[in-house]
Amino acid sequence: MSNNLNSPSSLNSLEVCPKQAQLRRRIERESLSFHQLLYRGVEFGVQSESDDPGKAASDEVLRLCWSRPIETEQSDLLGMAEHVAALAELIVWCLRTGPAWKHPDPLALGSEIWHPACWSIPGGLRRVALVDHWSDRRALQEARDWQTLEGALYGLPVTILAVVLGPMRNGRRHGPLTKGWLHPRNGELRFQKRDGSGFDGNWESVWRESYDGSREDWIEAMNEDGLMAETFVVHSAIEFDARESEKVREVALSKLAQVAASGIEATRNLSRCFDAVRACEYRFPCAYLQEPTELNGFVNISRPGAPPHFAR
């Protein structure tokens, strides 16, 4: 999916700030965040034709780290790159159980062309949400995201694949996909006790990127501790009847018209610039009524990138 096209990212942005939606169609920060790196690596891997799509995802993260500035407070940039690369590899290795994923064809929507973010599956669509936790409330939030609502535009049900990453602390994700515990004597990899509690004492923590075993060993250990179902959550397919599909289509057309008509003078929702959950990537200098340009850390969008749907 490309940020400068009519797509879910355009409408998600519009509902936050018209100026953000206008900017996202043509420009992005040159520096990439942890979340952008991970999304781009995962998106690259699931559609890779490589014999090892997980490794392809990891390599893409490392390529981006070499070619773009990284937005992080960590001083260990190599450690961060290896952490994100290892996480992307594991996610894609688990998700890609068949051939390369493909997007459905772009869709004519009035006089506009809609460029989808979802992936095609027989009889429907699927999307991936990388989240720090999963709950009923989060499920409702994801169901109203435009990456899900685009199923109404295609007249197809959407299955949400939620990958639970765990909380972010000190520049790293803390969850079973990234961190485990090694037995002090036999080196057995575990994640939690049978009662669900953690380990202490002489157990040694280990990050996925530092683990000597294979990814297969890591996933097998997660499975033995009963963590796969709560880490890779398959949300029941969301269906849209004819009436709801027509209403969603009307809303999408209206919002796309707003994005197209707003131009460079689009309204700024200044109170949302420094939102505690999802701060706008254009906040410097846009919050101070200046235009983001190549002179202040932005680049023109020239190739597909991950949607601005950041894990949190």
Buried (B, 14 or more C-beta within 10 A) or exposed (E): BBBBBBBBBBBBBBBBBBBBBBBBBEBBBEBBBBBBBBBBBBBBBBBBEBEBBBBBBBBBBBBBBEEBEBBBEBEEEEBBBBBBBBBBBBBBBBBBEEEBBEBBEBBEBEEBEBBBBBBBBEEBBBBBBBBBBBEEEBBEEBEEBBBBBBBBBBEBBBBBBBBBBBEBEEBBBBBBBBBBBBEEEEEEBBBBEEEEEEBEEEBEEBBBBEBEBEBEEBBBBBEEBEBBEEBBBEBEBBBBEEEEBEEBBEBBBEBBEBBBEBEEEBEBBBEBBEEEEBBBBBBBBBBEEEBBEEEEBBEEBEEBBBBBBBBB
